[in-house]
Structures are given as structure tokens and as C-alpha cells.
């Protein structure tokens, strides 16, 4: 049973590996449904250990060959402004885990510029916003993502929207430069809340006991300026995929194992 659109639900699995496998299966089912009749699916990816684990699980899933990947476009919720070969770069991690292993046209991969591309951080953010606008909808100058993946930090940050910083409250831009990030590396580019919240589905994937407090605050409706994860929501669905360690503070009535 799927939840009403305004409701946040939580799906719990025993281990991070089990979480990755479940999310991979749900993702491929969703993309296949979206593209079955020739419709394009825009997907926003996330970095971090679970972002990579989910994509690796997608790559080895039996359903991966059933997708027409020419209809799928990949973006990132945020990117570290480092060189293209830097191991911290989200796009590099995503390519190694999945994108380089599927029949995906190069033009369907929409990366943020890297620090060695000859552009400044501000120029990289502006160029990313311009690229988003190429696929804008009637409502917004950016695509509506079929799925927007987000990781959640122990401090409750999502993408590179960190607590009590100005980026989380900005609504008149699609992408922003981030300087002096509280988490290294210091320079980043991030999507803004309006872009994230224009997604049809926002899937937050988080594991570990150190995420339990942030998850609890997000579900309790904390102020998004203080807990950015609390302000991330999809137009159709908002789902937290978590392991048992992260779910320690989740009320039973928010858990929906059938999603």
C-alpha cells in the first residue's frame, strides 16, 4: 500500500546491504514503469557510501537489462567542487558503481563542472542551473525528477544544504555555490530546496545509529532551517529507507514495509 502524498513513510531493513538491495529493486521498478511508454525519467543521484551501494546493487540486479536507459537522464543533488579524477567526486563514484556499466548515452549524464574544467565555483553553479533549465517544465525552470535520492548526515543535512546556513533558505535559484562547507571538501555545488521538492518522489537513504537522531527530527517535523532533511519532500511520495540501527527512534505507525 502506498501512502498519501503528504505523508512521510519509513521502510526498515536489517542491514545497510539489505537497504541497498531493496532500494535498487524499487528504483528499477519505478524507472521501468516511468519509461515503459517512451516517457523520459530524470533521476537525481546522491553520493556517500549508501549512494554508491544502491547504484552497485542496481548494476547487479536482474532487472537492469530491462530498462531502456536512453530514456533516463542522471543528475546529482550536489557535487564536490574537486577535480574530475578526485575520489570525492560524486559523479566519479556514480560512474564507477553504475553509469559506466549500462548502455547510457553520454548526453544523458548531466555533471556539475569540476575544479579542473577551467571555471570558477560560481560559474559551475550557474552552468548547472542553465543545464537544468534546458529540461524545465511548464511549472519550473528545472526537471521534475522521477526519483530524487538524498543521503542524510548525522546533522540532518541533505545534498549540500547544511543546518543554519543561508543555502537552505534560498528559493530563487536552482543551484548554488557552497563555500566553507562544515563537511569537507569545502567547496560544493548544490540543488536548492525548490528543485528537490519539485521531485515526484524523494527517497532518503540512511543507515547507522549516528543517523537515528536526525531521522527522528526529520519525521517529527523539525524546522528545515535547522534540520534540512525535515524540509525534503516529494510531490507524490517521501520515503525514508533505513536500517534497524537508524530506525531506533521511529514510531511504529510511520513504518510501511509494503511500500
DADA-V171533 format. One record per pair of residues at least 4 apart in sequence whose ideal C-beta (glycine too) atoms are under 8 Angstrom apart, sorted by the first residue. I is the first residue (numbers start at 1). J is the second residue. D is the distance in whole Angstrom. If there is no record, write none. Layout:
i=<I	I>
j=<J	J>
d=<D	D>
This chain:
i=<1	1	1	2	2	3	3	3	3	3	3	5	5	5	5	7	8	8	8	8	8	8	8	9	9	9	9	9	9	9	9	10	10	10	10	10	10	10	10	10	10	11	11	11	11	11	11	11	11	11	12	12	12	12	12	12	12	13	13	13	13	13	13	13	13	14	14	14	15	15	15	15	16	16	16	16	16	16	16	17	17	18	18	19	19	19	19	19	19	19	20	20	20	20	20	20	20	21	21	22	22	23	23	23	23	23	23	24	24	24	24	24	24	25	25	25	26	26	26	27	27	27	27	27	28	28	28	28	28	28	28	29	29	30	30	30	30	31	31	31	31	31	31	31	32	32	32	32	34	34	34	35	35	35	35	35	35	35	38	39	40	40	40	41	41	41	41	41	42	42	42	42	42	42	42	42	43	43	43	43	43	43	43	43	43	44	44	44	44	44	44	44	44	44	44	45	45	45	45	45	45	45	45	45	46	46	46	46	46	46	46	46	46	46	46	47	47	47	47	47	47	47	47	47	47	48	48	49	50	50	50	50	50	51	51	51	51	51	51	51	52	52	52	52	52	53	54	54	54	55	55	55	55	55	56	56	56	57	58	58	59	59	59	59	59	60	63	64	67	67	68	69	69	69	69	69	70	70	70	70	72	72	73	73	73	73	73	74	74	74	74	74	74	75	75	75	75	76	76	76	76	76	76	77	77	77	77	77	77	77	77	78	78	78	78	78	78	78	78	79	79	79	79	79	79	79	79	79	80	80	80	80	80	80	80	81	81	81	81	81	81	81	81	81	81	82	82	82	82	82	82	82	83	83	83	83	84	84	84	84	84	84	85	85	86	86	87	87	88	89	89	90	91	91	91	91	92	93	94	94	95	95	95	96	98	99	99	104	104	110	110	110	112	112	112	112	112	112	113	113	113	113	113	113	114	115	115	117	119	119	119	120	121	121	121	121	121	122	122	123	124	124	124	125	125	125	125	125	126	126	127	128	128	128	128	129	129	129	129	129	129	130	131	132	132	132	132	132	132	132	133	133	133	135	135	136	136	136	136	137	137	137	137	139	139	140	140	140	140	141	142	142	142	144	144	144	144	145	145	145	145	146	146	146	147	147	147	147	147	148	148	148	148	148	148	149	149	149	150	150	150	150	150	150	150	150	150	151	151	151	151	152	152	152	152	152	152	152	152	152	152	152	153	153	153	153	153	153	154	154	154	154	155	155	155	155	156	156	156	156	156	156	156	156	156	156	157	157	157	157	157	157	158	158	158	158	158	159	159	159	159	160	160	160	160	160	160	161	161	161	161	161	161	161	162	162	162	162	162	162	162	163	163	163	163	163	164	164	165	166	167	167	167	167	168	168	168	168	168	169	170	170	170	171	171	171	173	174	174	174	174	175	175	175	175	175	176	176	176	177	177	177	178	178	178	178	179	179	180	181	181	181	181	191	191	192	193	193	193	193	193	194	195	196	196	197	197	197	197	197	197	198	199	199	200	200	200	200	201	201	201	201	201	202	202	202	202	202	202	203	203	203	204	204	204	204	204	204	204	205	205	205	206	206	206	206	206	206	206	207	207	207	207	207	208	208	208	209	209	209	211	211	211	211	212	212	212	212	212	212	213	213	214	214	214	215	215	215	215	215	215	215	215	216	216	216	217	217	217	217	218	218	218	218	218	218	219	219	219	219	220	221	222	222	222	223	223	224	224	224	224	225	226	227	228	232	233	234	234	239	242	242	242	243	244	247	250	250	251>
j=<256	258	259	237	259	7	8	9	237	256	259	234	235	236	237	238	218	219	233	238	239	240	254	237	238	239	240	254	255	256	259	215	219	239	240	242	247	250	254	255	256	22	239	240	241	242	255	256	257	259	242	243	244	247	250	255	257	18	19	21	22	241	242	243	244	18	243	244	19	207	243	244	20	49	50	53	207	208	243	21	53	22	243	23	50	205	207	241	242	243	24	50	53	54	56	57	205	25	57	26	241	27	54	57	203	205	241	28	54	55	57	58	61	29	61	63	30	203	259	31	54	58	147	203	32	58	61	63	64	66	67	33	63	34	146	147	201	35	41	43	67	72	146	147	36	63	66	67	39	41	146	39	40	41	67	68	71	72	71	71	71	72	73	71	72	73	146	147	72	73	75	135	143	144	145	146	72	73	74	75	145	146	147	148	149	75	76	77	145	147	148	149	191	196	199	51	55	74	75	76	77	90	94	149	50	51	76	77	78	90	149	150	151	159	205	51	52	76	78	79	80	90	93	94	151	52	151	53	54	151	205	206	207	55	90	93	94	149	151	205	56	93	94	96	97	57	58	149	205	59	94	97	98	99	60	97	98	61	64	98	64	97	98	101	102	64	67	102	72	102	72	102	103	104	105	108	103	104	105	108	104	108	108	109	110	135	143	94	99	104	108	109	110	110	132	143	145	90	91	94	110	111	112	148	149	150	158	159	190	191	196	90	159	160	178	188	189	190	191	89	90	91	111	112	128	188	189	190	86	88	89	90	185	187	188	112	114	115	121	124	177	185	187	188	189	86	88	89	114	115	185	187	89	114	115	116	89	91	92	114	116	117	89	92	92	114	92	93	185	93	114	94	95	109	111	112	96	97	98	99	99	100	109	100	102	104	109	108	109	128	131	132	124	125	127	128	175	189	117	119	123	124	127	128	124	121	187	124	123	124	127	124	125	177	179	187	189	126	177	127	128	177	189	129	175	176	177	189	130	175	131	132	174	175	189	133	141	142	173	174	175	134	135	136	141	142	143	174	175	195	141	142	174	142	143	140	141	142	143	142	143	144	198	144	198	144	194	195	198	174	174	195	198	198	199	200	235	198	199	200	201	199	200	201	199	200	201	202	203	196	199	201	202	203	234	203	204	205	158	159	196	202	203	204	205	229	232	158	204	205	206	156	157	158	204	205	206	211	214	215	218	229	157	158	162	183	211	214	210	211	213	214	162	163	182	214	163	214	217	218	222	226	227	228	229	230	161	162	163	183	228	229	196	204	228	229	232	190	191	196	228	167	178	181	188	189	190	165	167	168	190	192	193	228	167	168	178	181	182	183	228	168	225	226	227	228	225	226	182	170	176	178	190	192	193	224	225	228	231	225	176	192	193	192	193	194	192	191	192	194	195	189	190	191	192	195	189	190	192	187	188	189	187	188	189	190	186	187	186	185	186	187	188	195	196	196	197	224	228	231	232	198	199	202	232	202	231	232	233	234	235	235	234	235	234	235	236	237	234	236	237	238	239	232	233	234	237	238	239	234	239	241	218	229	232	238	239	240	241	240	241	242	211	214	215	240	241	242	246	211	242	243	245	246	243	245	246	245	246	248	215	242	245	246	216	245	246	247	248	249	217	249	218	227	229	219	229	240	242	246	247	249	250	220	249	250	222	227	229	230	222	227	229	230	232	240	240	250	251	254	230	230	226	227	230	227	230	228	230	231	232	231	230	231	232	238	238	238	239	259	246	247	250	247	248	255	254	255	255>
d=<7	5	8	7	6	4	8	5	7	6	7	8	7	5	7	8	8	6	7	5	8	7	7	8	7	6	7	6	7	4	6	8	7	8	5	6	7	5	5	5	7	7	6	7	5	7	7	6	6	5	6	7	6	5	7	6	7	4	5	8	6	8	8	6	7	5	7	5	7	8	6	8	6	8	7	7	4	8	5	6	7	6	7	6	7	7	6	5	7	5	6	7	4	5	7	4	8	7	5	6	7	6	5	7	7	6	5	6	6	8	4	4	5	6	7	7	6	8	8	6	7	6	6	8	6	6	6	4	6	8	7	6	7	6	7	6	7	6	5	7	6	6	7	8	6	7	6	6	6	4	5	6	7	5	7	6	4	7	7	7	5	7	7	6	5	7	4	8	8	5	7	7	4	7	5	6	6	7	5	7	6	6	5	8	8	5	7	5	5	7	4	6	7	8	7	6	7	6	7	5	7	7	5	6	8	4	7	5	8	7	4	6	5	8	7	5	7	7	7	8	8	3	6	8	7	7	4	6	6	6	5	7	6	7	7	7	7	6	6	7	6	5	7	8	5	6	7	7	6	6	6	4	4	8	7	5	7	6	6	5	6	6	5	5	7	8	7	7	7	8	8	5	5	5	8	7	8	8	6	7	7	6	5	8	6	7	7	7	6	8	6	5	7	5	7	8	7	5	6	7	8	7	6	7	7	6	7	4	7	5	7	7	4	4	8	6	6	4	7	7	5	7	7	4	8	6	5	8	7	5	6	7	5	8	5	8	7	5	5	6	8	7	4	6	6	4	5	5	7	5	6	8	7	6	6	4	7	8	7	4	6	7	8	7	7	8	7	8	6	7	7	6	6	8	5	7	6	6	6	5	4	5	8	6	6	6	6	6	7	8	5	8	6	8	8	5	8	5	4	5	7	4	6	7	8	8	7	8	4	5	7	7	7	5	7	5	7	6	5	6	6	7	5	7	5	6	4	5	6	8	6	6	8	4	6	6	8	8	7	4	4	7	8	7	7	4	7	5	7	7	4	7	7	7	4	6	4	6	7	8	7	6	8	8	7	7	7	8	5	6	5	5	7	5	6	6	7	7	4	7	8	8	6	7	7	7	5	8	6	6	4	7	5	7	7	5	8	6	4	6	7	6	7	5	7	7	6	7	8	6	6	7	7	6	6	8	4	6	6	7	7	5	4	8	8	7	8	7	5	6	7	6	7	6	8	7	6	4	6	7	8	7	4	6	5	7	6	5	6	7	5	7	7	7	5	5	5	5	6	7	8	7	5	6	4	7	4	8	5	4	6	8	7	4	7	7	8	7	5	7	7	7	7	5	6	6	7	6	8	6	5	6	6	7	7	7	6	5	7	6	6	6	8	7	7	5	6	7	6	8	5	6	7	6	7	8	7	6	6	7	8	6	7	4	7	5	7	6	6	7	5	7	6	4	6	7	6	7	8	6	8	6	8	7	6	7	8	7	6	7	7	7	5	7	6	6	5	7	4	6	5	8	7	5	6	4	7	5	7	8	5	6	8	7	6	8	7	5	7	8	5	8	4	8	6	7	8	6	5	7	6	4	7	5	7	5	6	4	7	7	6	7	8	4	6	7	5	7	4	5	6	7	6	7	6	6	8	6	6	6	7	7	7	6	4	7	4	5	8	6	7	6	4	4	8	7	7	7	8	6	8	6	6	4	4	7	7	6	5	3	8	8	8	8	7	7	5	5	8	6	4	5	7	7	8	8	6	6	8>
